[in-house]
Amino acid sequence: MKSTQTSDLIKEKAKSLGLSDCAIVPVSFLAEEKEHFESWLSAQMHGEMGYMARNTEKRLNPQLLVENAKSIIVVLQNYFPKETQSDKEAPVLSKYAYGTDYHFVLKDKLRRLLEFIHTEITSCTGRPFVDSAPVLERAWARKAGLGWIGKNSNLISLHHGSFFFIGELIVNIELPYDNPKPVSDHCGRCTKCIDACPTKAIVANRVVDARKCISYQTIEVKGELDESLKGQFDNRVFGCDICQDVCPWNLKSEPHNEASFNPHPKLLQLNKDDWENMERPLFNELFKNSAVKRAGFNGLKRNLKFLGNA
């Protein structure tokens, strides 16, 4: 089988699984990311996310993470919704949390892709990653030519904007590799994301101080939220899309076709009072398999209280 055929087969399978994009690159040491990442950690910008400071060498070198790692297949999965919350006064839920937790959805697709490669192309072993292990996913997506890192530190695609998840499949075989040219920075002089961030969490180009980030505060913080940020959350109750919503490249965003990401029928119709008076049974019904479970019912109520809505 010719190498181009192998690559085409893998990408066709990825497309059939509903993935937005796919690229294949060899495993290597991320030397260009080392200084940037270590500088971010030394400035304590990771806050309570202690896991970010662990296994730093594995983050930079996947060969330490997966035995005999040879190739990385990087995929994108669109999650931009067809519609958003109807009540403009209601607390705002990040779009990525509307449906089933993306960790489950995307990891299942990567497992199916691995099984396809193993059974239809050549025997191999591998491991899927979806924001769940020390992998610098945006760095690999950039290296694979799938986009550039914007001022808000998100990967931005010329074709898809930034409302997508990134996943990786690391395998122990050499594959026909793409030879991508780095996508140049297309942000130019635009500072819309920096200007729009209510807490001023984007402290430099491609540098986000997580401690000021609304997503970090409403999802990662386990105790009380930072009182110095009170009144600055712009009604965000779980996660935050502000820097993406204002990005001109997201004018290209098209609704996803992944049924698992569709919200519970009641979710987008909740009004302000519904959120304020939400009880545990409704929470469990709406967010049974959702990423919102990461904060839990008590975390959501804490966030609502911080917003002054409960």
C-alpha positions as CSV (number, residue, x, y, z in Angstrom):
1,M,0.0,0.0,0.0
2,K,1.4,3.4,-1.0
3,S,2.0,5.8,1.8
4,T,-0.3,8.4,0.4
5,Q,-3.1,5.8,0.4
6,T,-2.5,5.0,4.1
7,S,-2.7,8.7,5.0
8,D,-5.8,9.1,2.9
9,L,-7.5,6.1,4.5
10,I,-6.8,7.4,8.0
11,K,-8.1,10.9,7.2
12,E,-11.2,9.5,5.5
13,K,-11.9,7.4,8.5
14,A,-11.5,10.4,10.8
15,K,-13.9,12.4,8.6
16,S,-16.4,9.5,8.7
17,L,-16.3,9.7,12.5
18,G,-17.4,13.3,12.3
19,L,-14.0,14.9,13.0
20,S,-13.4,18.3,11.5
21,D,-9.7,17.9,10.6
22,C,-6.9,15.4,10.9
23,A,-3.1,15.6,10.5
24,I,-0.3,13.2,11.0
25,V,3.2,14.1,12.3
26,P,6.2,12.3,13.8
27,V,6.8,12.3,17.5
28,S,9.5,14.8,18.6
29,F,10.6,17.0,21.5
30,L,8.7,20.3,21.7
31,A,11.8,22.4,22.2
32,E,10.2,25.6,21.0
33,E,7.5,25.3,23.7
34,K,9.8,24.6,26.6
35,E,10.7,28.2,27.6
36,H,7.2,29.5,27.1
37,F,5.6,26.8,29.2
38,E,8.2,26.9,32.0
39,S,8.0,30.7,32.2
40,W,4.2,30.4,32.6
41,L,4.6,27.9,35.4
42,S,7.3,29.8,37.2
43,A,5.0,32.9,37.2
44,Q,2.4,30.7,39.1
45,M,-0.1,31.4,36.4
46,H,-1.5,27.9,36.6
47,G,-3.0,28.7,40.0
48,E,-4.4,25.6,41.8
49,M,-3.9,23.4,38.7
50,G,-0.9,21.6,40.3
51,Y,-1.1,18.9,37.7
52,M,0.2,21.4,35.2
53,A,3.5,21.5,37.0
54,R,3.9,17.8,37.1
55,N,5.4,15.6,34.4
56,T,6.7,18.6,32.5
57,E,9.2,16.5,30.6
58,K,6.4,14.2,29.4
59,R,4.5,17.2,28.2
60,L,7.4,18.2,26.0
61,N,8.4,14.7,24.9
62,P,5.6,12.2,24.2
63,Q,8.1,9.4,24.0
64,L,8.3,9.5,27.8
65,L,4.5,9.2,27.9
66,V,3.8,6.4,25.4
67,E,6.3,3.5,25.1
68,N,7.9,3.3,21.6
69,A,5.8,6.3,20.4
70,K,6.4,7.1,16.8
71,S,3.5,9.1,15.3
72,I,0.9,11.5,16.5
73,I,-2.5,11.8,14.8
74,V,-4.0,15.2,15.7
75,V,-7.7,15.7,15.2
76,L,-10.2,18.6,15.7
77,Q,-13.8,18.3,16.6
78,N,-16.3,21.1,16.1
79,Y,-18.6,21.9,18.9
80,F,-20.2,25.2,17.8
81,P,-23.9,25.0,18.5
82,K,-26.9,25.6,16.3
83,E,-28.5,27.8,18.9
84,T,-27.7,29.3,22.3
85,Q,-29.5,30.2,25.5
86,S,-32.8,32.0,24.8
87,D,-32.9,34.2,27.9
88,K,-30.3,36.9,27.6
89,E,-30.6,37.7,31.3
90,A,-29.9,34.1,32.4
91,P,-26.4,33.0,33.7
92,V,-24.3,32.0,30.7
93,L,-23.1,28.5,30.2
94,S,-20.0,27.9,28.0
95,K,-21.0,26.4,24.7
96,Y,-18.6,23.5,25.1
97,A,-20.7,22.2,28.0
98,Y,-24.1,22.1,26.3
99,G,-24.0,18.4,25.6
100,T,-22.2,15.2,26.6
101,D,-18.7,15.7,28.1
102,Y,-16.3,16.0,25.2
103,H,-13.7,13.8,26.9
104,F,-16.0,10.8,26.4
105,V,-17.1,11.6,22.9
106,L,-13.8,12.4,21.4
107,K,-11.9,9.7,23.2
108,D,-14.4,7.1,21.8
109,K,-13.8,8.4,18.3
110,L,-10.0,8.1,18.7
111,R,-10.3,4.6,20.0
112,R,-12.4,3.7,16.9
113,L,-9.7,5.3,14.7
114,L,-7.0,3.3,16.5
115,E,-9.0,0.1,15.9
116,F,-9.4,1.0,12.2
117,I,-5.6,1.5,11.8
118,H,-4.9,-1.7,13.7
119,T,-7.3,-3.9,11.8
120,E,-7.4,-2.3,8.3
121,I,-3.9,-0.9,7.8
122,T,-1.3,-2.5,10.1
123,S,-0.9,-4.0,13.5
124,C,-0.2,-1.3,16.1
125,T,-0.7,-0.1,19.7
126,G,-1.6,3.4,20.7
127,R,-3.2,5.7,23.2
128,P,-5.8,8.4,22.8
129,F,-5.6,11.7,24.6
130,V,-8.3,14.3,25.1
131,D,-7.2,17.0,27.5
132,S,-6.7,14.2,30.1
133,A,-2.9,13.7,30.3
134,P,0.3,15.7,30.0
135,V,0.0,16.5,26.3
136,L,0.5,20.0,25.0
137,E,-2.4,19.6,22.6
138,R,-2.4,23.1,21.1
139,A,1.3,22.9,20.4
140,W,0.9,19.6,18.5
141,A,-2.0,21.0,16.6
142,R,0.0,24.0,15.6
143,K,3.0,21.8,14.7
144,A,0.6,19.7,12.6
145,G,-0.4,22.8,10.6
146,L,-4.0,22.9,11.9
147,G,-3.8,26.5,13.0
148,W,-1.9,29.2,14.9
149,I,-1.9,30.2,18.6
150,G,-4.0,33.4,19.0
151,K,-3.4,36.1,21.5
152,N,-5.9,34.4,23.8
153,S,-3.7,31.3,23.7
154,N,-6.4,29.3,21.8
155,L,-5.6,27.4,18.6
156,I,-7.3,29.2,15.7
157,S,-7.9,27.5,12.4
158,L,-8.2,29.4,9.1
159,H,-11.1,27.1,8.2
160,H,-12.9,26.5,11.5
161,G,-12.2,29.4,13.8
162,S,-11.6,28.1,17.4
163,F,-14.8,26.5,18.6
164,F,-13.4,23.0,18.5
165,F,-11.8,20.4,20.7
166,I,-8.3,18.9,20.1
167,G,-7.5,15.2,20.4
168,E,-4.4,13.1,19.8
169,L,-3.8,9.5,19.0
170,I,-0.2,8.5,19.7
171,V,0.8,5.2,18.1
172,N,3.9,3.0,18.0
173,I,4.3,2.8,14.2
174,E,5.7,5.2,11.6
175,L,3.0,6.6,9.3
176,P,3.1,8.7,6.2
177,Y,3.6,12.1,7.6
178,D,2.2,15.4,6.5
179,N,4.8,18.1,5.8
180,P,2.8,21.1,7.0
181,K,4.1,24.6,6.7
182,P,3.5,26.5,9.9
183,V,0.3,28.6,9.7
184,S,1.4,32.2,10.1
185,D,-0.2,34.3,12.8
186,H,-3.3,35.9,11.3
187,C,-4.3,37.9,14.4
188,G,-2.3,40.9,13.2
189,R,-3.0,44.0,15.2
190,C,-6.4,42.8,16.4
191,T,-6.8,42.9,20.2
192,K,-10.5,42.2,20.4
193,C,-10.0,39.2,22.8
194,I,-7.7,41.2,25.1
195,D,-10.0,44.1,25.2
196,A,-13.2,42.0,25.8
197,C,-11.9,39.9,28.7
198,P,-13.7,41.3,31.8
199,T,-11.0,40.1,34.2
200,K,-8.0,41.1,32.0
201,A,-6.7,37.5,32.2
202,I,-4.8,37.8,28.8
203,V,-1.7,39.4,30.3
204,A,0.5,39.2,27.2
205,N,0.4,37.8,23.6
206,R,-0.5,34.1,24.0
207,V,-0.3,34.3,27.8
208,V,-3.3,33.8,30.0
209,D,-3.1,34.1,33.7
210,A,-5.4,31.3,34.7
211,R,-5.9,32.8,38.1
212,K,-7.9,35.6,36.5
213,C,-9.6,33.5,33.9
214,I,-13.4,33.1,34.4
215,S,-13.2,29.5,33.1
216,Y,-10.5,28.6,35.7
217,Q,-12.4,30.3,38.5
218,T,-15.8,28.7,37.7
219,I,-14.4,25.2,36.9
220,E,-11.0,24.6,38.4
221,V,-11.2,26.4,41.8
222,K,-12.4,24.0,44.5
223,G,-12.9,26.5,47.3
224,E,-14.1,30.1,47.4
225,L,-13.7,32.2,44.3
226,D,-11.4,35.2,44.2
227,E,-13.3,38.1,45.8
228,S,-11.2,40.6,43.9
229,L,-12.9,39.4,40.7
230,K,-16.5,39.8,42.0
231,G,-18.7,41.7,39.6
232,Q,-16.4,40.9,36.7
233,F,-17.7,37.6,35.4
234,D,-20.2,39.1,32.9
235,N,-22.8,36.6,34.1
236,R,-20.7,33.5,33.3
237,V,-21.7,30.6,35.5
238,F,-19.5,27.8,34.1
239,G,-16.7,28.4,31.6
240,C,-16.4,31.5,29.4
241,D,-16.5,32.0,25.7
242,I,-16.0,35.8,25.6
243,C,-12.5,35.8,24.0
244,Q,-13.8,33.4,21.3
245,D,-17.2,35.1,20.8
246,V,-15.5,38.4,19.8
247,C,-12.8,36.8,17.6
248,P,-13.3,37.7,13.9
249,W,-12.1,34.2,12.9
250,N,-15.2,32.7,14.6
251,L,-17.4,34.4,12.0
252,K,-16.5,31.3,10.1
253,S,-17.9,28.9,12.7
254,E,-20.6,26.6,11.5
255,P,-22.9,24.4,13.6
256,H,-21.6,21.0,14.5
257,N,-23.3,17.7,13.4
258,E,-22.4,15.7,16.5
259,A,-25.6,14.6,18.2
260,S,-23.8,14.0,21.5
261,F,-23.2,17.7,21.8
262,N,-26.8,18.7,21.5
263,P,-28.1,20.1,24.8
264,H,-30.9,18.6,26.9
265,P,-34.2,20.0,25.5
266,K,-34.8,22.1,28.6
267,L,-31.3,23.6,29.0
268,L,-31.4,26.4,26.5
269,Q,-34.9,27.5,27.6
270,L,-33.9,28.0,31.3
271,N,-34.6,31.6,32.3
272,K,-32.9,33.6,35.0
273,D,-35.2,32.4,37.8
274,D,-34.8,28.7,36.7
275,W,-31.1,29.0,37.2
276,E,-31.4,30.8,40.5
277,N,-33.8,28.3,41.9
278,M,-32.3,25.1,40.4
279,E,-32.4,22.1,42.7
280,R,-30.3,19.0,42.6
281,P,-32.9,16.8,40.7
282,L,-33.0,19.3,37.8
283,F,-29.2,19.6,37.8
284,N,-28.9,15.8,37.6
285,E,-31.4,15.7,34.7
286,L,-29.7,18.5,32.7
287,F,-26.1,17.6,33.3
288,K,-26.1,13.8,33.6
289,N,-23.2,13.3,31.3
290,S,-22.0,16.9,31.0
291,A,-18.7,18.5,31.7
292,V,-20.6,20.6,34.3
293,K,-20.4,17.6,36.6
294,R,-16.8,18.7,37.1
295,A,-18.0,21.6,39.2
296,G,-20.9,19.6,40.6
297,F,-24.2,20.9,42.0
298,N,-22.5,22.6,44.9
299,G,-19.9,24.3,42.6
300,L,-22.6,25.5,40.3
301,K,-24.6,27.0,43.3
302,R,-21.4,28.6,44.5
303,N,-20.8,30.2,41.1
304,L,-24.4,31.4,41.0
305,K,-24.0,33.0,44.4
306,F,-20.8,34.7,43.3
307,L,-22.7,36.2,40.4
308,G,-25.3,37.5,42.9
309,N,-28.0,35.4,41.2
310,A,-28.8,33.2,44.2
